[in-house]
Structures are given as structure tokens and as C-alpha cells.
Amino acid sequence: MPRSKAERDLNCDLTMNRQPSLVTSRREFLKTTAVAGAALAAPAILPASVRAQGRSDTLRVGLIGCGGRGTGAAGQALMADPNAVLTALGDAFPERIEASLAALQRDGAEKGFARRIDVPPERRFTGLDAYKAVIDSGVDVVLLAAPPGFRPAHLKAAVEAGKHIFTEKPMATDAPGVRTVMEAVRVAKEKKLSVVSGFCWRYEAGRRALFKEIHDGAVGQIRAIYATFYTGPVKPMPAPDQRPAGMGDVEWQLRNWYNFVWLSGDGLVEQACHSVDKIAWALRDAVPLKAVAVGGRQTPNHEGNIYDHTFVVYEFEDGVRGFLGQRQISNCFNENADYILGTEGVAQIGRGLFIRGKVNWRYQGPKNDMYQQELDELFASIRKEVAHNDGDWMTRSTLMAIMGRMAAYTGQEVTWEDALNSQEKLVPDPLDWNMKLPIAPMAIPGVTKLI
């Protein structure tokens, strides 16, 4: 489901970590990463008393990407810890910073954290290097909410600087970016840094309870999962004649970032990655052997180059299949649900959380705000000095989504090794406001090559 009500025209820059000689197999990947995500064992709801018992020293928070989701995360960070102070903001566009500050002040006046917003003009950073300035401003925690194409660079820089991190999903838009994140995760573990992911459903109480039932055998052996992410378009691309005079290619694409594959990863990677993540979660974060997919663009999108519908079939060991239907077209049937089919029962997420079969179960427990839960658990881990690191599974789920897009765009069967070792680098390096940045053509299955 969408992460916020507001759209996100956010900060960006790039310092890509190149590893062209990397050749990794699915088996080696599993050997070097933990099989189960930390969220599997996490409590359904973090007690509010945890926040009150935190230490009194100040935790300085910096936000990179001041759109709707970033603004929301900043407010949730201030709610998560009574001694957290927002001290720095960064975005490509100054008006986004001012809008974010105004929204936070309004929300803070109502919720009691307004006095802990301390962002004077000299700590409001704009431009393509704003993320570096935020990280270097003396913050302890960074919130990464810029477009996904820049996540690898931002994660890498934050980890190198020794910061605790909340990072929105997905983690990259291409395989080179995923490999950069993998290395950043490894270093974060060595430094004992907390890294909490924006794959929010892993922090929702009902889904945690349901997946625990599934992992305890309530549906028997899983044979198939059907996930749907059928919704309307998030932000349609404006017509070329709406581009302001004098606006360069880079700014035009950043202001409409959702419509470009290098920035968003496509609707499958940027939004339906939640559904991909739940498929992986159900299977204890197993990675697929291969994927095939169909997809295309049915509705006009002017200069944008993302598909508006995709259907992916993932194949796992023992013949288990994961089916994902994704569509972002107006005036169509909408559904965001998951159907988990086992040898002894069926679990359903959407229109309730329940299991039918050998075990008949329906979630009737408490509800929580999963977005707040993410930040609560991040700050609790920092205060306890016990690192919370979602890095392995958040990286797997991101690559699994990219794998599905690759299969749809090329029309080929894509193996896990194909996806992980792909040399297709979508994000420009270097990036400059004044550079020419031609828009890549829409992918054509059977013509677009698997790189």
C-alpha cells in the first residue's frame, strides 16, 4: 500500500560503489546472509514504556528527503523517543524543506514534540549533495526517504559515517545498487549500527501474528502464494508542454521521479515490493530460483518509462510458486491482498487476517501503527545498545522485486544469479543539475536485453 498521502519530490545524489567482478550464486548469497529476518522474532507491539525508560541523552536526527513519507518518519522519530531532536533536513528542493518543517510544527504542536524541532536555516541543506551535509552535521540517526535510485549512495554514506538508520523501501533500483547495499549492511553489522527497513508490513501486529502461525505450521507446507497489488496510478507523468521553461532534464525527472525506472524502479519495485516482501516472508526469506513475467504500458504516460501492469511468477525450491499481480491503472478493480496456499490450509491477508483448514484462526489482537512501530523499534534498539539490523531480508526482497521487473521488461526467464550479478546500471554517475539526461525508451519484451 502507498506509504503516505503526500507525494515525494525528494533529495538525491550518487556515489555508486562499483563491484564489476562480483559473481555470486544463490547458494553463496544464502551462506553470506541470515536466513530469517529479525522481524520474525520481534514483539507484536513494542510497549510504550520502552520509550519512557530510555536514557536521557539527546539523539540528534537528520532527515534526507522531505516529502510526505520523510516528513511522517521525522514526526514518528520524535514520538518514538522523548529525547530525540530533529536537527537537520536535506532535500534537492528548498520548498520541500519549508513545507516539511511547517507540517512538522503543526503536528508537533498537537502531539507535543514541536519544541524538539531545532532546524535553523544553516542546517537546512538543499541540492544534490544535501545528503552529505545532513550526515556530516552531527546527527546520530538518519532517516532516508529520498527516491529509491539514491538509496544505495545514502545508505553507504550513512554507514561509513557510523549513523543509525531508518531507510525507506526499496533499497535500490538496479543490481549494482543492491550490491552496494549488501556491502553497507555488512559494514553496519561490524559497526553494530541499527538499520530498520521501511518494509512496513513486517512491523504490523496482525501480520506478525499471522506469519507466526504460518511458520508454526498452521497451513502445512506452503505450495503457492498469490499476492495482489492492484491500485491506481500514484503520480501520472505531466505532458511535456507542462515542463517549465529552462528546467533541465535532471530537475524535470526528479520532480516526477516516480515515472522513471532509474529513480523509482517501476511500480513493481517501488510499491508492489511490499507484496514481494510478504511472499518472501511467508517462505522464511527463501530466494527464488527463477522468475518469468508479463507486463507493459496500457495507459499513456508521456515521457515516463515505467510499466503500469506486471504479472510475475516466481519459482522456489520444491516447485513452490509465488504469483504477483501488479497494476496501477484508474477505474479498475483494486485489491491489496495475499493468499497463502498450504497442504493443510489457506491463509488470507486482506478483508481480514485468517486461516482456514487444519487450523481455523482469525486475528483478533490489538492494532498498531506500523509506521510508528518501525521508529519505536529503531530507537529502542539504540537505547538498549543492541543493534537491530533488517539488512539481509530487506536486500533480498528488493532484489526479488528487481528480478521480476527484469523478467517483465526482457520477456526472458531470469534466474536469481542473473538478477544478482546483472551489470545493468540505471542510475547516472555522475549526476549534475545541468547535464543532459535523455529518457530511456520504454522496455519492450523480446527486444530489451538482459544485461
VMD Tcl script that draws the C-alpha trace (Angstrom):
set ca {
  {0.00 0.00 0.00}
  {1.24 3.56 -0.52}
  {3.47 4.84 2.25}
  {1.91 8.30 2.65}
  {-0.80 10.61 1.45}
  {1.63 13.11 0.04}
  {3.93 12.55 -2.90}
  {7.67 12.64 -2.55}
  {9.81 15.00 -4.63}
  {12.98 14.38 -2.75}
  {16.70 14.89 -2.40}
  {19.22 12.90 -4.34}
  {22.83 12.30 -5.30}
  {25.00 9.38 -6.21}
  {28.31 7.86 -5.30}
  {27.91 4.33 -6.61}
  {30.02 1.53 -5.18}
  {31.16 -0.47 -8.21}
  {31.84 -4.19 -7.94}
  {32.00 -5.30 -11.60}
  {33.87 -8.50 -10.85}
  {31.24 -9.80 -8.42}
  {29.89 -13.21 -9.42}
  {27.60 -14.57 -6.76}
  {25.43 -17.66 -6.78}
  {22.15 -18.16 -4.99}
  {23.81 -20.68 -2.67}
  {26.68 -18.31 -1.83}
  {24.21 -15.47 -1.26}
  {22.34 -17.54 1.30}
  {25.58 -18.55 3.01}
  {26.59 -14.92 3.50}
  {23.25 -13.62 4.79}
  {20.99 -14.73 7.62}
  {18.02 -16.81 6.52}
  {15.41 -15.36 8.84}
  {14.67 -11.64 9.28}
  {14.86 -10.14 12.73}
  {11.21 -9.11 12.47}
  {10.13 -12.77 12.72}
  {11.11 -12.82 16.36}
  {10.17 -9.24 17.19}
  {7.31 -8.48 19.58}
  {3.94 -7.79 18.04}
  {3.74 -4.37 19.67}
  {6.57 -2.57 21.43}
  {5.36 -1.44 24.87}
  {5.10 2.32 25.25}
  {7.07 2.03 28.49}
  {10.19 1.25 26.49}
  {10.32 4.84 25.33}
  {9.88 6.22 28.82}
  {12.73 4.05 30.12}
  {15.20 5.34 27.53}
  {18.33 7.20 28.51}
  {18.15 10.96 28.85}
  {20.96 11.86 26.44}
  {19.87 13.54 23.24}
  {19.68 11.66 19.96}
  {20.03 14.07 17.05}
  {18.00 13.13 13.99}
  {18.54 14.15 10.38}
  {16.02 13.69 7.58}
  {17.10 13.16 3.97}
  {14.13 13.55 1.63}
  {11.44 15.91 2.87}
  {8.36 14.66 1.04}
  {5.29 13.14 2.64}
  {6.85 9.90 3.82}
  {10.02 11.56 5.06}
  {8.02 14.15 6.99}
  {5.93 11.40 8.53}
  {9.02 9.43 9.54}
  {10.54 12.52 11.18}
  {7.43 13.03 13.30}
  {7.39 9.35 14.23}
  {11.07 9.54 15.24}
  {10.25 12.38 17.62}
  {7.33 10.39 19.03}
  {9.50 7.29 19.45}
  {11.96 8.82 21.90}
  {11.34 11.72 24.30}
  {14.94 12.86 23.91}
  {15.15 12.74 20.14}
  {15.63 16.14 18.49}
  {15.30 16.86 14.79}
  {18.37 18.93 13.92}
  {18.89 18.74 10.13}
  {16.88 18.46 6.94}
  {18.07 17.79 3.40}
  {16.28 17.81 0.08}
  {17.03 18.66 -3.53}
  {14.42 21.43 -3.42}
  {14.20 24.14 -0.75}
  {10.42 24.42 -0.89}
  {10.15 20.80 0.19}
  {12.14 21.57 3.33}
  {9.95 24.53 4.22}
  {6.78 22.53 3.63}
  {8.10 19.67 5.75}
  {9.04 21.99 8.61}
  {5.63 23.65 8.55}
  {3.87 20.27 8.64}
  {6.06 19.03 11.48}
  {5.45 22.17 13.51}
  {1.68 21.77 13.10}
  {1.81 18.09 14.02}
  {4.25 18.76 16.83}
  {2.02 21.38 18.39}
  {-0.73 18.78 18.61}
  {1.43 15.85 19.75}
  {3.87 17.70 21.97}
  {7.15 17.44 20.09}
  {7.30 20.90 18.49}
  {9.94 22.11 20.98}
  {12.23 19.28 19.78}
  {12.38 20.59 16.23}
  {15.62 22.55 16.07}
  {16.46 23.11 12.41}
  {17.81 26.63 11.88}
  {18.49 27.85 8.31}
  {22.14 26.77 8.48}
  {21.03 23.14 8.94}
  {18.59 23.12 6.02}
  {20.57 21.66 3.16}
  {19.50 21.70 -0.48}
  {20.90 20.36 -3.72}
  {22.28 17.09 -4.97}
  {24.83 16.87 -2.15}
  {22.37 17.68 0.63}
  {22.51 14.13 1.99}
  {26.25 14.51 2.67}
  {25.68 17.73 4.57}
  {22.94 16.17 6.73}
  {25.13 13.18 7.58}
  {28.07 15.45 8.41}
  {26.00 17.84 10.56}
  {26.49 15.93 13.80}
  {23.37 13.75 13.73}
  {23.19 10.34 15.41}
  {20.29 8.92 13.39}
  {19.44 9.46 9.72}
  {16.08 8.89 8.06}
  {16.45 8.01 4.38}
  {13.34 8.87 2.37}
  {14.71 10.09 -0.97}
  {13.81 8.32 -4.24}
  {14.99 4.69 -4.29}
  {17.59 5.25 -7.00}
  {19.69 7.10 -4.44}
  {19.20 4.73 -1.54}
  {22.48 2.83 -2.11}
  {24.58 6.00 -2.04}
  {22.77 7.35 1.00}
  {22.98 4.06 2.91}
  {26.65 3.68 2.09}
  {27.46 7.22 3.25}
  {25.43 6.88 6.46}
  {27.04 3.58 7.40}
  {30.54 4.88 6.65}
  {29.81 7.81 8.98}
  {28.61 5.46 11.75}
  {24.97 6.56 11.84}
  {21.94 4.55 12.89}
  {19.48 4.37 10.01}
  {15.83 4.20 9.11}
  {15.64 3.54 5.39}
  {12.54 3.55 3.25}
  {11.89 0.74 0.80}
  {13.03 -0.38 -1.73}
  {16.79 -0.38 -1.23}
  {17.83 0.15 -4.87}
  {16.55 0.22 -8.43}
  {19.23 -1.96 -10.03}
  {21.54 -4.84 -9.17}
  {24.70 -2.72 -8.81}
  {22.81 -0.69 -6.22}
  {21.73 -3.86 -4.42}
  {25.34 -4.98 -4.22}
  {26.30 -1.61 -2.75}
  {23.60 -2.07 -0.10}
  {24.78 -5.60 0.65}
  {28.23 -4.27 1.41}
  {26.82 -1.42 3.51}
  {24.78 -3.93 5.52}
  {27.91 -6.00 6.15}
  {29.78 -2.94 7.43}
  {26.79 -1.85 9.55}
  {26.87 -5.23 11.31}
  {30.56 -4.83 12.03}
  {29.93 -1.38 13.47}
  {26.88 -2.60 15.42}
  {24.63 0.01 13.81}
  {20.86 -0.33 13.77}
  {19.30 -0.41 10.29}
  {15.49 -0.51 10.22}
  {13.67 -1.00 6.94}
  {10.56 0.68 5.59}
  {9.01 -2.66 4.58}
  {6.26 -1.66 6.97}
  {4.08 -4.77 6.98}
  {6.76 -6.62 8.95}
  {6.01 -4.18 11.76}
  {2.22 -4.59 11.75}
  {0.88 -6.57 14.69}
  {-1.75 -8.60 12.84}
  {0.57 -9.74 10.08}
  {3.27 -10.63 12.57}
  {0.78 -12.85 14.37}
  {-0.45 -14.45 11.15}
  {3.02 -15.21 9.81}
  {3.97 -16.73 13.16}
  {1.01 -19.09 12.82}
  {2.12 -19.97 9.29}
  {5.72 -20.58 10.35}
  {4.44 -22.76 13.18}
  {2.72 -24.99 10.62}
  {-0.87 -23.76 10.61}
  {-1.29 -24.27 6.84}
  {1.13 -27.17 6.50}
  {3.73 -26.92 3.75}
  {3.27 -23.84 1.59}
  {2.74 -24.75 -2.07}
  {1.78 -21.39 -3.60}
  {1.24 -17.73 -2.76}
  {-0.86 -15.31 -4.79}
  {-0.28 -11.64 -3.98}
  {-2.17 -8.69 -5.47}
  {-1.23 -5.05 -5.70}
  {-3.98 -3.65 -7.91}
  {-4.39 0.10 -7.45}
  {-4.50 3.40 -9.30}
  {-1.53 5.44 -10.52}
  {0.47 7.20 -7.83}
  {1.57 10.26 -9.77}
  {0.86 10.44 -13.50}
  {3.57 11.99 -15.66}
  {2.79 15.55 -16.84}
  {2.75 16.25 -20.56}
  {5.99 17.67 -21.99}
  {4.37 21.05 -22.59}
  {3.89 21.40 -18.81}
  {7.64 21.46 -18.26}
  {8.62 24.96 -17.09}
  {10.86 26.91 -19.42}
  {14.51 26.49 -18.54}
  {14.02 23.43 -16.34}
  {16.81 20.94 -17.02}
  {16.48 17.22 -17.65}
  {17.63 16.21 -14.17}
  {15.24 18.51 -12.32}
  {12.31 17.52 -14.57}
  {12.89 13.85 -13.86}
  {13.44 14.37 -10.14}
  {10.23 16.34 -9.78}
  {8.41 13.46 -11.47}
  {10.64 10.72 -10.07}
  {8.00 8.05 -9.76}
  {7.66 7.80 -13.57}
  {11.30 6.94 -14.32}
  {12.80 3.50 -13.83}
  {16.20 4.74 -12.68}
  {14.61 6.74 -9.86}
  {11.65 4.61 -8.74}
  {12.48 1.15 -10.06}
  {8.97 0.92 -11.62}
  {5.68 0.39 -9.80}
  {6.59 -3.22 -9.15}
  {9.82 -2.28 -7.37}
  {8.68 0.91 -5.65}
  {5.26 -0.12 -4.39}
  {4.45 -3.78 -5.05}
  {7.76 -4.62 -3.38}
  {5.58 -4.85 -0.24}
  {3.79 -7.81 -1.81}
  {7.09 -9.30 -2.93}
  {8.35 -8.94 0.63}
  {5.34 -10.79 2.05}
  {5.90 -13.67 -0.38}
  {9.48 -13.87 0.85}
  {8.39 -13.54 4.48}
  {5.92 -16.41 4.18}
  {8.72 -18.61 2.85}
  {11.12 -17.63 5.64}
  {13.05 -15.36 3.27}
  {13.97 -18.07 0.82}
  {15.12 -16.66 -2.51}
  {13.53 -17.81 -5.78}
  {15.31 -19.98 -8.30}
  {13.93 -18.03 -11.24}
  {11.10 -15.82 -12.48}
  {9.10 -15.22 -15.63}
  {6.74 -12.30 -16.12}
  {4.49 -10.40 -18.49}
  {3.80 -6.68 -18.41}
  {3.58 -3.45 -20.33}
  {2.15 0.03 -20.56}
  {-1.54 0.31 -21.39}
  {-2.24 3.94 -20.46}
  {-0.39 6.97 -21.89}
  {2.49 8.19 -19.75}
  {4.04 10.86 -21.98}
  {7.78 10.78 -21.34}
  {7.74 8.32 -18.43}
  {9.16 4.84 -18.94}
  {7.60 2.61 -16.26}
  {5.07 -0.16 -16.89}
  {1.57 0.17 -15.45}
  {0.94 -3.58 -15.10}
  {3.04 -6.67 -14.45}
  {2.38 -10.29 -13.54}
  {5.31 -12.26 -12.15}
  {5.65 -15.96 -11.43}
  {8.47 -16.82 -9.03}
  {9.66 -20.42 -8.74}
  {11.20 -21.63 -5.48}
  {12.67 -24.95 -4.42}
  {10.37 -28.00 -4.37}
  {8.16 -26.47 -7.06}
  {6.66 -23.79 -4.81}
  {5.32 -20.83 -6.81}
  {4.77 -17.22 -5.92}
  {2.36 -15.26 -8.15}
  {2.28 -11.48 -8.05}
  {-0.22 -9.34 -9.92}
  {0.56 -5.61 -10.01}
  {-1.42 -2.88 -11.78}
  {-1.63 0.90 -11.46}
  {-4.49 1.93 -13.75}
  {-7.50 4.08 -12.87}
  {-11.11 2.81 -12.89}
  {-10.15 -0.83 -12.42}
  {-10.68 -3.45 -9.73}
  {-8.47 -2.64 -6.74}
  {-7.08 -5.13 -4.25}
  {-4.06 -5.44 -1.98}
  {-4.20 -8.97 -0.60}
  {-2.22 -12.16 -0.12}
  {-3.46 -15.75 -0.42}
  {-1.12 -18.37 1.04}
  {-1.99 -21.92 -0.02}
  {-0.65 -24.79 2.05}
  {-1.08 -28.56 2.15}
  {-3.30 -28.29 5.22}
  {-4.95 -24.91 4.95}
  {-5.20 -21.47 3.41}
  {-4.22 -18.14 4.94}
  {-5.58 -14.81 3.71}
  {-4.39 -11.25 4.23}
  {-6.89 -8.65 3.09}
  {-10.53 -8.33 4.13}
  {-9.34 -9.73 7.43}
  {-6.47 -11.86 8.61}
  {-7.44 -15.51 8.92}
  {-6.52 -19.14 8.37}
  {-8.87 -21.94 7.35}
  {-8.07 -25.62 7.28}
  {-6.35 -27.82 9.84}
  {-6.23 -24.69 11.98}
  {-9.05 -22.16 11.97}
  {-7.68 -18.84 13.17}
  {-8.59 -15.19 12.87}
  {-6.58 -12.27 14.17}
  {-8.41 -10.54 17.00}
  {-5.49 -8.90 18.75}
  {-4.58 -5.25 19.14}
  {-3.90 -2.94 16.22}
  {-0.83 -0.78 15.96}
  {0.57 1.95 13.73}
  {3.19 0.04 11.76}
  {4.94 3.24 10.66}
  {5.33 4.31 14.27}
  {6.38 0.79 15.21}
  {9.31 0.96 12.81}
  {10.71 4.03 14.53}
  {9.84 2.79 18.02}
  {11.92 -0.33 17.49}
  {14.78 1.61 15.93}
  {15.12 3.98 18.87}
  {14.57 1.21 21.43}
  {17.48 -0.72 19.89}
  {19.72 2.35 20.03}
  {18.87 2.98 23.68}
  {19.45 -0.68 24.58}
  {22.69 -0.70 22.57}
  {21.54 -3.89 20.85}
  {21.71 -3.39 17.09}
  {18.56 -4.08 15.10}
  {19.51 -4.86 11.50}
  {16.93 -5.65 8.80}
  {19.66 -5.57 6.16}
  {19.66 -9.14 4.87}
  {15.97 -9.60 4.23}
  {15.33 -6.03 3.07}
  {18.05 -6.53 0.44}
  {16.66 -9.90 -0.68}
  {13.15 -8.55 -1.08}
  {14.42 -5.59 -3.10}
  {16.40 -7.81 -5.46}
  {13.43 -10.17 -5.81}
  {11.30 -7.24 -6.98}
  {14.01 -6.10 -9.42}
  {14.24 -9.69 -10.67}
  {10.51 -9.63 -11.50}
  {10.87 -6.34 -13.35}
  {13.81 -7.68 -15.34}
  {11.75 -10.70 -16.37}
  {8.84 -8.50 -17.47}
  {10.97 -5.95 -19.32}
  {13.01 -8.52 -21.25}
  {10.49 -11.31 -21.67}
  {13.16 -13.77 -20.53}
  {13.37 -16.29 -17.73}
  {15.56 -14.63 -15.11}
  {17.45 -16.65 -12.50}
  {18.49 -15.36 -9.10}
  {22.09 -15.36 -10.31}
  {21.09 -13.35 -13.40}
  {19.49 -10.72 -11.19}
  {22.17 -10.57 -8.51}
  {25.06 -10.34 -10.96}
  {23.38 -8.08 -13.52}
  {25.57 -5.27 -14.84}
  {22.61 -3.12 -15.87}
  {23.33 0.18 -14.15}
  {20.32 2.50 -14.33}
  {21.41 5.37 -12.08}
  {23.58 8.02 -13.80}
  {27.01 8.58 -12.34}
  {27.98 11.38 -12.01}
  {24.82 13.44 -11.78}
  {24.71 17.18 -12.32}
  {21.84 19.67 -12.49}
  {22.97 20.96 -15.88}
  {23.73 17.66 -17.60}
  {21.72 16.28 -20.49}
  {19.82 13.21 -19.35}
  {17.90 11.59 -22.20}
  {14.95 9.48 -21.11}
  {15.49 5.78 -21.72}
  {12.90 4.24 -24.03}
  {10.15 2.04 -22.63}
  {11.29 -1.58 -22.34}
  {9.97 -3.98 -24.99}
  {9.85 -7.70 -24.10}
  {11.78 -9.73 -26.62}
  {13.80 -6.67 -27.67}
  {15.16 -5.28 -24.39}
  {18.22 -7.29 -23.45}
  {19.03 -8.99 -20.19}
  {22.31 -7.43 -19.08}
}
mol new
graphics top color blue
foreach p $ca { graphics top sphere $p radius 0.5 }
foreach p [lrange $ca 0 end-1] q [lrange $ca 1 end] { graphics top cylinder $p $q radius 0.2 }
display resetview
